[in-house]
Amino acid sequence: MHGVGPETAILPSGWEERLIAVRNENTRGCTGWCLEVHDLAASRLAAGREKDVGFVAALLGYAMVHRVVLAARIDALPLADERREQLRRTAAGLDRTG
């Protein structure tokens, strides 16, 4: 896995304030900045690929993402209202077991 720049994804407003710092011996003392899981899930739904929807279903199935928070992050995506509504329906329809 490798990092990507913020220009490659559709992200909810405020995502920068929720970044998670990862720094340990595996990073050789360097700090990696990772998306908070709900921001990641909303972004993956916005990408709309089948693999992304499956990824979000797994996050929900393993209780790594909470539906209410995910809905709020979808609402914060810089998309047209119709597209956000479509993403909310997609997320709501995902099986809780992933």
Secondary structure, 3 states (H helix, E strand, C coil): CCCCCHHHCCCCCCHHHHCEEECCHHHCCCCEEECCHHHHHHHHHHHCCHHHHHHHHHHHHCCCCCHHHHHHHHHCCCCCHHHHHHHHHHHHHCCCCC
